[in-house]
Amino acid sequence: MILLLVGLDEALQRRIGHIFDGASIFVAVDDDAAIKQLRMVDVDAAVRSATRRLARFSDFVGRARHTSPRTTLIAVSTDDDDADAADFVVG
């Protein structure tokens, strides 16, 4: 499995790394870096924070789906209704 972690803090990156032990994990600091990664790597799932401090999650979804339609999109959210655009939402 290949995961792309987008805009997540280091603690959450470590937690996800432990959960998906054995997965190849790439990290992108923001949406633009994530889209570049999606163009270069066949990613199974992208995990992105959907907090209000980042750009709208639905904007990311549109760009990601256009770039890599088969990638599953997972939102990590506790405060953003916009996360509903994800395939899965973790709060």
MDAnalysis code that builds the backbone (N, CA, C; Angstrom):
import MDAnalysis as mda
import numpy as np

u = mda.Universe.empty(273, n_residues=91, atom_resindex=np.repeat(np.arange(91), 3), trajectory=True)
u.add_TopologyAttr("name", ["N", "CA", "C"] * 91)
u.add_TopologyAttr("resid", np.arange(1, 92))
u.add_TopologyAttr("resname", ["MET", "ILE", "LEU", "LEU", "LEU", "VAL", "GLY", "LEU", "ASP", "GLU", "ALA", "LEU", "GLN", "ARG", "ARG", "ILE", "GLY", "HIS", "ILE", "PHE", "ASP", "GLY", "ALA", "SER", "ILE", "PHE", "VAL", "ALA", "VAL", "ASP", "ASP", "ASP", "ALA", "ALA", "ILE", "LYS", "GLN", "LEU", "ARG", "MET", "VAL", "ASP", "VAL", "ASP", "ALA", "ALA", "VAL", "ARG", "SER", "ALA", "THR", "ARG", "ARG", "LEU", "ALA", "ARG", "PHE", "SER", "ASP", "PHE", "VAL", "GLY", "ARG", "ALA", "ARG", "HIS", "THR", "SER", "PRO", "ARG", "THR", "THR", "LEU", "ILE", "ALA", "VAL", "SER", "THR", "ASP", "ASP", "ASP", "ASP", "ALA", "ASP", "ALA", "ALA", "ASP", "PHE", "VAL", "VAL", "GLY"])
u.atoms.positions = np.array([
    [0.848, -1.180, 0.000],
    [0.000, 0.000, 0.000],
    [0.885, 1.231, 0.000],
    [0.461, 2.224, -0.758],
    [1.173, 3.500, -0.820],
    [0.248, 4.589, -0.307],
    [0.698, 5.290, 0.726],
    [-0.075, 6.370, 1.341],
    [0.612, 7.704, 1.092],
    [-0.191, 8.735, 0.942],
    [0.297, 10.105, 0.866],
    [-0.343, 10.871, 2.012],
    [0.479, 11.426, 2.893],
    [-0.011, 12.216, 4.027],
    [0.167, 13.684, 3.686],
    [-0.921, 14.441, 3.743],
    [-0.915, 15.840, 3.296],
    [-1.242, 16.771, 4.453],
    [-0.319, 17.657, 4.784],
    [-0.575, 18.693, 5.770],
    [-0.832, 18.196, 7.180],
    [-0.337, 17.017, 7.517],
    [-0.560, 16.465, 8.857],
    [0.613, 16.797, 9.766],
    [0.333, 17.019, 11.041],
    [1.427, 17.275, 11.965],
    [2.222, 15.985, 12.202],
    [3.419, 16.145, 12.747],
    [4.323, 14.997, 12.909],
    [3.747, 13.907, 13.803],
    [3.025, 14.288, 14.830],
    [2.447, 13.285, 15.737],
    [1.437, 12.408, 14.991],
    [0.610, 13.018, 14.185],
    [-0.379, 12.255, 13.420],
    [0.297, 11.416, 12.337],
    [1.351, 11.939, 11.745],
    [2.118, 11.158, 10.773],
    [2.665, 9.882, 11.413],
    [3.207, 10.022, 12.618],
    [3.748, 8.847, 13.328],
    [2.644, 7.843, 13.641],
    [1.504, 8.328, 14.108],
    [0.390, 7.421, 14.430],
    [-0.068, 6.646, 13.200],
    [-0.201, 7.327, 12.101],
    [-0.626, 6.662, 10.872],
    [0.448, 5.684, 10.409],
    [1.710, 6.066, 10.550],
    [2.801, 5.175, 10.199],
    [2.777, 3.883, 10.987],
    [2.415, 3.962, 12.279],
    [2.309, 2.758, 13.114],
    [1.105, 1.910, 12.714],
    [0.015, 2.560, 12.394],
    [-1.197, 1.828, 11.997],
    [-0.973, 1.083, 10.685],
    [-0.325, 1.730, 9.740],
    [-0.087, 1.136, 8.425],
    [1.351, 0.661, 8.307],
    [1.782, -0.105, 9.278],
    [3.129, -0.647, 9.294],
    [3.376, -1.441, 8.011],
    [4.458, -1.160, 7.340],
    [4.777, -1.849, 6.102],
    [4.345, -1.100, 4.857],
    [3.551, -0.062, 5.018],
    [3.125, 0.739, 3.859],
    [4.245, 1.695, 3.468],
    [4.287, 2.047, 2.199],
    [5.177, 3.111, 1.737],
    [4.455, 4.420, 1.983],
    [5.098, 5.327, 2.715],
    [4.438, 6.574, 3.091],
    [5.217, 7.759, 2.537],
    [4.496, 8.600, 1.807],
    [5.040, 9.847, 1.294],
    [4.362, 10.983, 2.050],
    [5.086, 12.092, 2.214],
    [4.555, 13.238, 2.950],
    [4.601, 14.466, 2.048],
    [3.509, 15.213, 2.034],
    [3.436, 16.483, 1.316],
    [3.020, 17.563, 2.313],
    [3.709, 18.685, 2.284],
    [3.422, 19.742, 3.257],
    [2.159, 20.526, 2.933],
    [1.755, 20.520, 1.653],
    [0.560, 21.274, 1.281],
    [-0.078, 20.643, 0.043],
    [-1.176, 21.224, -0.402],
    [-1.921, 20.673, -1.533],
    [-1.100, 20.651, -2.818],
    [-0.347, 21.711, -3.085],
    [0.438, 21.761, -4.314],
    [1.471, 20.635, -4.348],
    [2.151, 20.413, -3.238],
    [3.130, 19.327, -3.163],
    [2.441, 17.973, -3.301],
    [1.244, 17.853, -2.749],
    [0.491, 16.592, -2.857],
    [0.112, 16.298, -4.298],
    [-0.328, 17.300, -5.028],
    [-0.712, 17.095, -6.426],
    [0.509, 16.673, -7.240],
    [1.655, 17.256, -6.969],
    [2.884, 16.846, -7.656],
    [3.198, 15.384, -7.367],
    [3.049, 14.968, -6.100],
    [3.286, 13.567, -5.722],
    [2.298, 12.644, -6.439],
    [1.040, 13.052, -6.506],
    [0.026, 12.228, -7.164],
    [0.316, 12.045, -8.653],
    [0.979, 13.016, -9.245],
    [1.360, 12.894, -10.657],
    [2.502, 11.901, -10.846],
    [3.361, 11.752, -9.841],
    [4.560, 10.926, -9.976],
    [4.413, 9.516, -9.415],
    [3.532, 9.338, -8.435],
    [3.433, 8.068, -7.715],
    [1.994, 7.566, -7.781],
    [1.823, 6.269, -7.992],
    [0.497, 5.653, -7.995],
    [0.069, 5.423, -6.541],
    [-0.579, 6.401, -5.957],
    [-0.943, 6.405, -4.541],
    [-2.272, 5.688, -4.331],
    [-2.312, 4.792, -3.337],
    [-3.561, 4.095, -3.015],
    [-4.514, 4.980, -2.233],
    [-3.972, 5.736, -1.263],
    [-4.824, 6.591, -0.422],
    [-4.065, 7.846, -0.024],
    [-4.767, 8.971, -0.070],
    [-4.222, 10.244, 0.404],
    [-4.987, 10.628, 1.665],
    [-4.243, 10.927, 2.719],
    [-4.830, 11.316, 4.002],
    [-4.499, 12.790, 4.209],
    [-5.530, 13.618, 4.307],
    [-5.317, 15.062, 4.428],
    [-6.122, 15.625, 5.580],
    [-5.510, 16.543, 6.275],
    [-6.215, 17.271, 7.314],
    [-7.274, 18.146, 6.659],
    [-8.427, 18.217, 7.283],
    [-9.514, 19.056, 6.754],
    [-9.894, 20.110, 7.778],
    [-8.889, 20.683, 8.422],
    [-9.160, 21.730, 9.404],
    [-9.275, 23.071, 8.715],
    [-9.865, 23.994, 9.373],
    [-10.103, 25.313, 8.777],
    [-8.828, 26.108, 8.555],
    [-7.718, 25.689, 9.149],
    [-6.470, 26.430, 8.951],
    [-5.864, 26.176, 7.575],
    [-6.327, 25.125, 6.892],
    [-5.853, 24.811, 5.548],
    [-6.875, 25.252, 4.511],
    [-6.460, 25.187, 3.258],
    [-7.393, 25.496, 2.163],
    [-8.576, 24.536, 2.223],
    [-9.646, 24.889, 1.563],
    [-10.858, 24.055, 1.583],
    [-10.552, 22.639, 1.112],
    [-11.050, 21.678, 1.844],
    [-10.825, 20.282, 1.505],
    [-11.435, 19.939, 0.147],
    [-12.607, 20.489, -0.154],
    [-13.258, 20.184, -1.436],
    [-12.417, 20.659, -2.622],
    [-11.656, 21.747, -2.453],
    [-10.755, 22.201, -3.520],
    [-9.663, 21.157, -3.759],
    [-9.123, 20.621, -2.672],
    [-8.121, 19.568, -2.792],
    [-8.710, 18.325, -3.471],
    [-9.919, 17.956, -3.074],
    [-10.572, 16.776, -3.654],
    [-10.701, 16.919, -5.168],
    [-11.142, 18.068, -5.623],
    [-11.301, 18.280, -7.056],
    [-9.988, 18.114, -7.810],
    [-8.943, 18.711, -7.297],
    [-7.633, 18.612, -7.949],
    [-7.086, 17.190, -7.874],
    [-7.241, 16.552, -6.731],
    [-6.719, 15.194, -6.552],
    [-7.457, 14.203, -7.447],
    [-8.769, 14.313, -7.512],
    [-9.550, 13.394, -8.351],
    [-9.217, 13.576, -9.835],
    [-8.957, 14.795, -10.232],
    [-8.572, 15.054, -11.615],
    [-7.197, 14.442, -11.915],
    [-6.270, 14.555, -10.971],
    [-4.902, 14.078, -11.147],
    [-4.788, 12.575, -11.000],
    [-5.497, 12.008, -10.024],
    [-5.370, 10.578, -9.707],
    [-6.736, 10.032, -9.297],
    [-7.603, 9.745, -10.252],
    [-8.991, 9.376, -9.950],
    [-9.160, 8.121, -9.094],
    [-8.193, 7.212, -9.105],
    [-8.336, 5.964, -8.338],
    [-7.849, 6.072, -6.902],
    [-7.217, 7.177, -6.541],
    [-6.727, 7.350, -5.180],
    [-7.896, 7.584, -4.227],
    [-7.939, 6.819, -3.153],
    [-8.951, 7.020, -2.104],
    [-8.548, 8.231, -1.279],
    [-9.494, 9.114, -1.009],
    [-9.218, 10.339, -0.251],
    [-9.830, 10.229, 1.136],
    [-8.990, 10.455, 2.137],
    [-9.409, 10.344, 3.538],
    [-9.183, 11.683, 4.218],
    [-10.225, 12.207, 4.863],
    [-10.131, 13.469, 5.597],
    [-9.966, 13.192, 7.079],
    [-9.033, 13.910, 7.708],
    [-8.900, 13.892, 9.160],
    [-9.472, 15.229, 9.616],
    [-10.628, 15.180, 10.299],
    [-11.339, 16.412, 10.586],
    [-12.034, 16.375, 11.928],
    [-11.996, 17.507, 12.606],
    [-12.800, 17.691, 13.808],
    [-13.607, 18.980, 13.739],
    [-13.317, 19.799, 12.709],
    [-13.958, 21.118, 12.701],
    [-14.359, 21.636, 11.324],
    [-14.427, 20.790, 10.314],
    [-14.699, 21.305, 8.976],
    [-15.779, 20.482, 8.289],
    [-16.927, 21.101, 8.042],
    [-18.025, 20.427, 7.350],
    [-17.652, 20.081, 5.912],
    [-16.662, 20.762, 5.372],
    [-16.212, 20.557, 4.003],
    [-15.609, 19.161, 3.800],
    [-15.297, 18.458, 4.867],
    [-14.674, 17.140, 4.779],
    [-15.596, 16.102, 4.162],
    [-16.871, 16.388, 4.051],
    [-17.821, 15.434, 3.476],
    [-17.489, 15.043, 2.041],
    [-16.643, 15.804, 1.367],
    [-16.247, 15.480, -0.001],
    [-15.302, 14.285, -0.066],
    [-14.774, 13.860, 1.069],
    [-13.824, 12.741, 1.128],
    [-14.533, 11.417, 0.939],
    [-13.745, 10.392, 0.589],
    [-14.280, 9.030, 0.546],
    [-14.550, 8.528, 1.966],
    [-13.665, 8.914, 2.907],
    [-13.802, 8.551, 4.320],
    [-13.424, 9.767, 5.147],
    [-14.059, 9.920, 6.306],
    [-13.729, 11.013, 7.233],
    [-13.406, 10.387, 8.589],
    [-12.248, 10.783, 9.127],
    [-11.813, 10.332, 10.444],
    [-11.787, 11.559, 11.331],
    [-12.445, 11.502, 12.457],
    [-12.483, 12.669, 13.336],
    [-11.911, 12.422, 14.679],
])
